[in-house]
Structure formats: structure tokens, C-alpha cells
């Protein structure tokens, strides 16, 4: 059904529910930081724990939730489990939002007169 005067179709209820579930998982600062870190490149749980400043068991639990939701995947490399973002659309959304918020938080650049 189109919203009045917008020209856009409303998404099906199941799509809205899936989006809400993904945003719900990313509402945790720790999980959002983990997804942000994985968007920059693959990592094992030890590297992620060091990067996001979390305890190893907590980061492992967050990864399990993200993996069950299909946002993060993993593969075995020898003894290590390597994690990566399994949904490129999530990477786009996270990069867009965090990038925009970072830009807003940055102090405005001052222009030199005459340049």
C-alpha cells in the first residue's frame, strides 16, 4: 500500500519485521562496534575483543547472536574461527550511519580568509 502522496509502496510486514530485528541487534553498542570492525576486514574473536575493548566471552556471545541472525558468518582457518560480515547491505547501512554521525560530530573546519 502506498503512503498518501509519497509515491512509495510500504514494504510487506515480514520485511519490516526483518529490518526491525536487524536494527534491534545493532542497537547494542558492542554488536554495532563488532559489525563496524568486521566491515573493515575479517577477524578472529581475540582480535575483535582487543579492538572493541570487550571481554572474550562477551564478544563471543555477541558474535553468536549476529551469526544466528545471518549478519555475520565464519569459517575455520586451522584452529582459528575467522568472522566476517555476511550481509553486504548491513555493511552499507552501518558505514553510512556511522560515517554521517562522525561527520556531524567533527568540529567544523575553519576557512582561512583569502583562500
C-alpha positions as CSV (number, residue, x, y, z in Angstrom):
1,X,0.0,0.0,0.0
2,X,1.4,3.4,-0.9
3,X,1.7,6.1,1.7
4,X,-0.6,9.1,1.0
5,X,1.1,11.3,-1.6
6,X,4.5,9.8,-1.3
7,X,4.6,7.5,-4.3
8,X,6.4,4.9,-2.3
9,X,5.0,1.5,-1.6
10,X,5.0,0.3,2.0
11,X,7.1,-2.9,2.4
12,X,5.5,-6.2,3.4
13,X,5.1,-6.7,7.1
14,X,7.6,-9.6,7.1
15,X,10.3,-7.2,5.6
16,X,9.6,-4.6,8.3
17,X,9.9,-7.3,10.9
18,X,13.3,-8.5,9.5
19,X,14.6,-4.9,9.4
20,X,13.5,-4.3,13.0
21,X,15.2,-7.5,14.1
22,X,18.5,-6.4,12.4
23,X,18.3,-2.9,13.8
24,X,17.5,-4.5,17.2
25,X,20.7,-6.5,17.1
26,X,22.7,-3.5,16.0
27,X,21.2,-1.4,18.8
28,X,23.8,-2.8,21.2
29,X,26.9,-0.6,21.1
30,X,29.1,-3.7,21.4
31,X,27.5,-5.5,18.5
32,X,27.5,-2.4,16.3
33,X,31.2,-1.9,17.1
34,X,31.8,-5.6,16.2
35,X,30.0,-5.2,12.9
36,X,31.8,-1.9,12.2
37,X,35.2,-3.7,12.9
38,X,34.2,-6.6,10.6
39,X,33.1,-4.2,7.9
40,X,36.8,-3.1,7.8
41,X,38.0,-6.7,7.4
42,X,37.8,-10.2,8.8
43,X,39.0,-11.1,12.3
44,X,39.1,-13.8,14.9
45,X,37.4,-13.4,18.3
46,X,40.6,-12.4,20.0
47,X,41.3,-9.6,17.6
48,X,37.8,-8.4,17.8
49,X,37.9,-8.4,21.6
50,X,41.0,-6.3,21.6
51,X,39.7,-3.9,19.0
52,X,36.3,-3.3,20.6
53,X,37.6,-3.5,24.2
54,X,35.3,-6.3,25.3
55,X,35.9,-9.5,27.2
56,X,36.5,-12.5,25.1
57,X,33.4,-14.4,26.3
58,X,31.1,-11.4,25.8
59,X,32.4,-10.8,22.3
60,X,31.9,-14.5,21.5
61,X,28.3,-14.3,22.7
62,X,27.7,-11.2,20.5
63,X,29.2,-13.0,17.5
64,X,26.9,-16.0,18.1
65,X,23.8,-13.7,18.1
66,X,25.0,-11.9,15.0
67,X,25.7,-15.2,13.3
68,X,22.3,-16.7,14.2
69,X,20.7,-13.6,12.6
70,X,22.7,-14.0,9.4
71,X,24.5,-10.8,9.8
72,X,27.9,-12.4,10.4
73,X,29.5,-15.5,9.1
74,X,32.6,-17.5,10.0
75,X,35.0,-20.0,8.6
76,X,37.7,-22.1,10.1
77,X,41.4,-21.4,9.4
78,X,43.4,-24.0,11.2
79,X,42.5,-23.6,14.9
80,X,41.0,-20.1,14.5
81,X,37.5,-19.2,13.7
82,X,37.5,-16.2,11.4
83,X,34.5,-13.9,11.3
84,X,33.2,-11.6,8.5
85,X,30.1,-9.6,7.8
86,X,27.8,-11.9,5.8
87,X,25.3,-9.3,4.6
88,X,26.8,-6.5,2.4
89,X,23.7,-4.4,2.8
90,X,24.3,-4.3,6.6
91,X,27.8,-3.0,5.9
92,X,26.4,-0.3,3.7
93,X,23.9,0.8,6.4
94,X,26.4,0.7,9.2
95,X,29.0,2.6,7.2
96,X,26.5,5.2,6.1
97,X,25.1,5.9,9.6
98,X,28.4,5.8,11.5
99,X,30.0,8.0,8.8
100,X,27.3,10.6,8.9
101,X,27.3,10.7,12.7
102,X,31.1,11.0,12.7
103,X,30.9,13.9,10.2
104,X,28.3,15.7,12.4
105,X,30.5,15.2,15.5
106,X,33.6,16.6,13.8
107,X,34.3,20.3,14.6
108,X,33.7,22.5,11.6
109,X,36.7,23.3,9.5
110,X,37.7,26.9,9.6
111,X,38.5,28.6,6.3
112,X,41.4,30.9,6.1
113,X,40.5,34.3,4.7
114,X,41.6,34.9,1.2
115,X,42.0,31.2,0.3
